[in-house]
Amino acid sequence: MAAIVANAETGVDYYSQYSFIRYWATKGNVEAMPPAEAILSAAASMAVGFTEDTTPEVLKSKHLKKDALSIIGCVTKTGASAGLIAKYRPPCPVVVLSTEDQVLRQCNVSFGQLGVKVDSLQIDT
């Protein structure tokens, strides 16, 4: 069963999928995208760009990792930012760091989100 899923994932065109979702998020490029969504969709876009790099140098390289970007990290209190990243279906998991149990439970029903409980969101210097 795992081999079937792995083979199915290789056939996903992440660039087309991202472009389709972004196009309809702006109602066919008619409406402006909210600033927060524009910034967070860029994280998913970078993940797609790293995994679908088809420049000649990359295609000739024999030492390239299969998954250039393996995770996207998101520190959040409400989970809204993680939801906006996951909306664009990046090809890697979104690791959500939060202090709230409800946010971590919501990660279980969203696409590609993995919740991690932390004691504090404060940065110790």
GROMACS elastic network, one bead per residue, 0.5 to 0.9 nm:
[ bonds ]
;  ai    aj funct       b0    kb
    1     4     6  0.51799   500
    1     5     6  0.64828   500
    1     6     6  0.87337   500
    2     5     6  0.51988   500
    2     6     6  0.61369   500
    2     7     6  0.86223   500
    3     6     6  0.50248   500
    3     7     6  0.61087   500
    3     8     6  0.85337   500
    4     7     6  0.52376   500
    4     8     6  0.61806   500
    4     9     6  0.87420   500
    5     8     6  0.50365   500
    5     9     6  0.62355   500
    5    10     6  0.89095   500
    6     9     6  0.52590   500
    6    10     6  0.67161   500
    7    10     6  0.53959   500
    7    11     6  0.71641   500
    8    11     6  0.55450   500
    8    12     6  0.72649   500
    9    12     6  0.55236   500
   10    13     6  0.82903   500
   12    15     6  0.88748   500
   12    16     6  0.89012   500
   12    17     6  0.82021   500
   13    16     6  0.56344   500
   13    17     6  0.63150   500
   13    18     6  0.87661   500
   13    52     6  0.87223   500
   14    18     6  0.59955   500
   14    19     6  0.84788   500
   14    48     6  0.61524   500
   14    49     6  0.89712   500
   14    51     6  0.87130   500
   14    52     6  0.78517   500
   14    89     6  0.77905   500
   14    90     6  0.72834   500
   14    91     6  0.68544   500
   15    18     6  0.51864   500
   15    19     6  0.61045   500
   15    20     6  0.85680   500
   15    45     6  0.81331   500
   15    48     6  0.61566   500
   15    49     6  0.76369   500
   15    52     6  0.74856   500
   16    19     6  0.50694   500
   16    20     6  0.60491   500
   16    21     6  0.86637   500
   17    20     6  0.52287   500
   17    21     6  0.63530   500
   17    22     6  0.86523   500
   17    88     6  0.77956   500
   17    89     6  0.76954   500
   18    21     6  0.53318   500
   18    22     6  0.61012   500
   18    23     6  0.85231   500
   18    41     6  0.89984   500
   18    44     6  0.80246   500
   18    45     6  0.72228   500
   18    48     6  0.78925   500
   18    88     6  0.55643   500
   18    89     6  0.69279   500
   18    90     6  0.78106   500
   19    22     6  0.51519   500
   19    23     6  0.59822   500
   19    24     6  0.86846   500
   19    88     6  0.87156   500
   20    23     6  0.51781   500
   20    24     6  0.64016   500
   20    25     6  0.85778   500
   21    24     6  0.53636   500
   21    25     6  0.59878   500
   21    26     6  0.88312   500
   21    87     6  0.80519   500
   21    88     6  0.63619   500
   21    89     6  0.88511   500
   22    26     6  0.65953   500
   22    27     6  0.88641   500
   22    28     6  0.86782   500
   22    29     6  0.87088   500
   22    41     6  0.81691   500
   22    88     6  0.73946   500
   23    26     6  0.56134   500
   23    27     6  0.65982   500
   23    28     6  0.52161   500
   23    29     6  0.60201   500
   24    28     6  0.52528   500
   24    29     6  0.74788   500
   25    28     6  0.75203   500
   25    29     6  0.81955   500
   25    31     6  0.85654   500
   25    33     6  0.73319   500
   26    30     6  0.61207   500
   26    31     6  0.50446   500
   26    32     6  0.61151   500
   26    33     6  0.57872   500
   27    30     6  0.56067   500
   27    31     6  0.60450   500
   27    32     6  0.87943   500
   28    31     6  0.76683   500
   29    32     6  0.73612   500
   29    33     6  0.88256   500
   32    35     6  0.87487   500
   33    36     6  0.83895   500
   33    37     6  0.66209   500
   33    38     6  0.60921   500
   34    37     6  0.54297   500
   34    38     6  0.62125   500
   34    39     6  0.88476   500
   35    38     6  0.50430   500
   35    39     6  0.62736   500
   35    40     6  0.86655   500
   36    39     6  0.53271   500
   36    40     6  0.62133   500
   36    41     6  0.84837   500
   36    81     6  0.79391   500
   36    84     6  0.84751   500
   37    40     6  0.51309   500
   37    41     6  0.57736   500
   37    42     6  0.84355   500
   37    81     6  0.80474   500
   37    84     6  0.61756   500
   37    85     6  0.80193   500
   38    41     6  0.52852   500
   38    42     6  0.64292   500
   39    42     6  0.53120   500
   39    43     6  0.72283   500
   40    43     6  0.53849   500
   40    44     6  0.71301   500
   40    45     6  0.88649   500
   40    81     6  0.69200   500
   40    82     6  0.83322   500
   40    84     6  0.62932   500
   40    85     6  0.54572   500
   41    44     6  0.52215   500
   41    45     6  0.61552   500
   41    46     6  0.86983   500
   41    84     6  0.68073   500
   41    85     6  0.56289   500
   41    86     6  0.86130   500
   41    87     6  0.81816   500
   41    88     6  0.66378   500
   42    46     6  0.60559   500
   42    47     6  0.85777   500
   42    85     6  0.82988   500
   43    46     6  0.51983   500
   43    47     6  0.64156   500
   43    48     6  0.87680   500
   43    72     6  0.75707   500
   43    85     6  0.67979   500
   43    90     6  0.84374   500
   44    47     6  0.51049   500
   44    48     6  0.62731   500
   44    49     6  0.85897   500
   44    72     6  0.81993   500
   44    85     6  0.59649   500
   44    86     6  0.76151   500
   44    87     6  0.88046   500
   44    88     6  0.62209   500
   44    89     6  0.71871   500
   44    90     6  0.50157   500
   44    91     6  0.81360   500
   44    92     6  0.88361   500
   45    48     6  0.50760   500
   45    49     6  0.60626   500
   45    50     6  0.86192   500
   45    88     6  0.80678   500
   45    90     6  0.74251   500
   46    50     6  0.60710   500
   46    51     6  0.86361   500
   46    69     6  0.86902   500
   46    90     6  0.87903   500
   47    50     6  0.52437   500
   47    51     6  0.63821   500
   47    52     6  0.86162   500
   47    68     6  0.83110   500
   47    69     6  0.60337   500
   47    70     6  0.84073   500
   47    71     6  0.84591   500
   47    72     6  0.79832   500
   47    90     6  0.61515   500
   47    91     6  0.66879   500
   47    92     6  0.72145   500
   48    51     6  0.53640   500
   48    52     6  0.60089   500
   48    53     6  0.84315   500
   48    69     6  0.87686   500
   48    90     6  0.62297   500
   48    91     6  0.64266   500
   48    92     6  0.87678   500
   49    52     6  0.52398   500
   49    53     6  0.58418   500
   50    53     6  0.56204   500
   50    67     6  0.80535   500
   50    68     6  0.59392   500
   50    69     6  0.63925   500
   51    54     6  0.89232   500
   51    66     6  0.77075   500
   51    67     6  0.60891   500
   51    68     6  0.59695   500
   51    69     6  0.69783   500
   51    91     6  0.76638   500
   53    58     6  0.69493   500
   53    59     6  0.83096   500
   54    57     6  0.81737   500
   54    58     6  0.63042   500
   54    59     6  0.61608   500
   55    58     6  0.54259   500
   55    59     6  0.63318   500
   55    60     6  0.88364   500
   56    59     6  0.50645   500
   56    60     6  0.61909   500
   56    61     6  0.86004   500
   57    60     6  0.53527   500
   57    61     6  0.62190   500
   58    61     6  0.51289   500
   58    62     6  0.83655   500
   58    64     6  0.71975   500
   59    62     6  0.80687   500
   59    64     6  0.87485   500
   61    64     6  0.59513   500
   62    65     6  0.87478   500
   64    67     6  0.85839   500
   64    68     6  0.78020   500
   65    68     6  0.56909   500
   67    70     6  0.58907   500
   67    91     6  0.88840   500
   67    92     6  0.83781   500
   69    72     6  0.78673   500
   69    91     6  0.86729   500
   69    92     6  0.71269   500
   70    91     6  0.84626   500
   70    92     6  0.56243   500
   70    93     6  0.73371   500
   71    91     6  0.88632   500
   71    92     6  0.53553   500
   71    93     6  0.52557   500
   71    94     6  0.59577   500
   71    95     6  0.67900   500
   72    85     6  0.87863   500
   72    90     6  0.87859   500
   72    92     6  0.70358   500
   72    93     6  0.63757   500
   72    95     6  0.60209   500
   72    96     6  0.85501   500
   73    82     6  0.87138   500
   73    93     6  0.86158   500
   73    94     6  0.58612   500
   73    96     6  0.62062   500
   73    97     6  0.75327   500
   74    79     6  0.87991   500
   74    81     6  0.73596   500
   74    82     6  0.61016   500
   74    85     6  0.87761   500
   74    94     6  0.69513   500
   74    95     6  0.60562   500
   74    97     6  0.60956   500
   74    98     6  0.86432   500
   75    79     6  0.84967   500
   75    81     6  0.83866   500
   75    82     6  0.81514   500
   75    95     6  0.84426   500
   75    96     6  0.59997   500
   75    98     6  0.62078   500
   75   121     6  0.74299   500
   76    79     6  0.55190   500
   76    80     6  0.75728   500
   76    81     6  0.67731   500
   76    82     6  0.73119   500
   76    96     6  0.69931   500
   76    97     6  0.62426   500
   76    98     6  0.54719   500
   76    99     6  0.82512   500
   76   103     6  0.86193   500
   76   121     6  0.80634   500
   77    80     6  0.83126   500
   77    97     6  0.82457   500
   77    98     6  0.55611   500
   77    99     6  0.66299   500
   77   100     6  0.65755   500
   77   103     6  0.74632   500
   77   121     6  0.81287   500
   78    81     6  0.78160   500
   78    82     6  0.88191   500
   78    98     6  0.80488   500
   78   100     6  0.77165   500
   78   102     6  0.87092   500
   78   103     6  0.62302   500
   79    82     6  0.53182   500
   79    83     6  0.62611   500
   79    84     6  0.88500   500
   79    96     6  0.77760   500
   79    98     6  0.79558   500
   79   103     6  0.55874   500
   79   104     6  0.81340   500
   79   106     6  0.80249   500
   79   107     6  0.80427   500
   80    83     6  0.50958   500
   80    84     6  0.63654   500
   80    85     6  0.88430   500
   81    84     6  0.51565   500
   81    85     6  0.63956   500
   81    86     6  0.87025   500
   82    85     6  0.51686   500
   82    86     6  0.61387   500
   82    87     6  0.85000   500
   82    94     6  0.71272   500
   82    95     6  0.83129   500
   82    96     6  0.65721   500
   82   107     6  0.84653   500
   82   113     6  0.76229   500
   83    86     6  0.50988   500
   83    87     6  0.59549   500
   83   107     6  0.84035   500
   83   110     6  0.73056   500
   83   111     6  0.84780   500
   83   113     6  0.83987   500
   84    87     6  0.50779   500
   84    88     6  0.72587   500
   85    88     6  0.59954   500
   85    89     6  0.75302   500
   85    90     6  0.76433   500
   85    94     6  0.76520   500
   86    89     6  0.52202   500
   86    90     6  0.65868   500
   86    93     6  0.84560   500
   86    94     6  0.69141   500
   86   110     6  0.73010   500
   86   111     6  0.58955   500
   86   112     6  0.65600   500
   86   113     6  0.70551   500
   87    90     6  0.82828   500
   87   110     6  0.85884   500
   87   111     6  0.74964   500
   89    92     6  0.83539   500
   89   111     6  0.69717   500
   89   112     6  0.75065   500
   90    93     6  0.72938   500
   90    94     6  0.81501   500
   90   112     6  0.79824   500
   91   112     6  0.85695   500
   92   112     6  0.72619   500
   93   111     6  0.84543   500
   93   113     6  0.58201   500
   93   114     6  0.68721   500
   94   111     6  0.86801   500
   94   112     6  0.59112   500
   94   114     6  0.61197   500
   94   115     6  0.84836   500
   95   112     6  0.84437   500
   95   113     6  0.58930   500
   95   115     6  0.60029   500
   95   116     6  0.70527   500
   96   103     6  0.87228   500
   96   104     6  0.75613   500
   96   107     6  0.76508   500
   96   113     6  0.66492   500
   96   114     6  0.58759   500
   96   116     6  0.59240   500
   96   117     6  0.83972   500
   97   104     6  0.82130   500
   97   114     6  0.86538   500
   97   115     6  0.61911   500
   97   117     6  0.60120   500
   97   118     6  0.63565   500
   97   121     6  0.82266   500
   98   101     6  0.77874   500
   98   103     6  0.70348   500
   98   104     6  0.69871   500
   98   115     6  0.74505   500
   98   116     6  0.65331   500
   98   117     6  0.54501   500
   98   118     6  0.58027   500
   98   119     6  0.81982   500
   98   120     6  0.79311   500
   98   121     6  0.71687   500
   99   103     6  0.81729   500
   99   104     6  0.83583   500
   99   116     6  0.85186   500
   99   117     6  0.56452   500
   99   118     6  0.53136   500
   99   119     6  0.59746   500
   99   120     6  0.62559   500
   99   121     6  0.71199   500
  100   103     6  0.54662   500
  100   104     6  0.66174   500
  100   105     6  0.89516   500
  100   117     6  0.74757   500
  100   118     6  0.86662   500
  101   104     6  0.50975   500
  101   105     6  0.62300   500
  101   106     6  0.86923   500
  101   117     6  0.75058   500
  102   105     6  0.50820   500
  102   106     6  0.62506   500
  102   107     6  0.87624   500
  103   106     6  0.51034   500
  103   107     6  0.64358   500
  103   115     6  0.79197   500
  104   107     6  0.51314   500
  104   108     6  0.71262   500
  104   114     6  0.79294   500
  104   116     6  0.69633   500
  104   117     6  0.72481   500
  105   108     6  0.55547   500
  105   109     6  0.76661   500
  105   115     6  0.76169   500
  106   109     6  0.56648   500
  106   110     6  0.67471   500
  106   113     6  0.89438   500
  106   115     6  0.85772   500
  107   110     6  0.52587   500
  107   111     6  0.79469   500
  107   112     6  0.82069   500
  107   113     6  0.52469   500
  107   114     6  0.61237   500
  107   115     6  0.58159   500
  108   111     6  0.81056   500
  108   112     6  0.85144   500
  108   113     6  0.67441   500
  108   114     6  0.70279   500
  108   115     6  0.75370   500
  109   112     6  0.88419   500
  109   113     6  0.81315   500
  110   113     6  0.59913   500
  110   114     6  0.89662   500
  117   120     6  0.89875   500
  118   121     6  0.71859   500
  120   123     6  0.82449   500
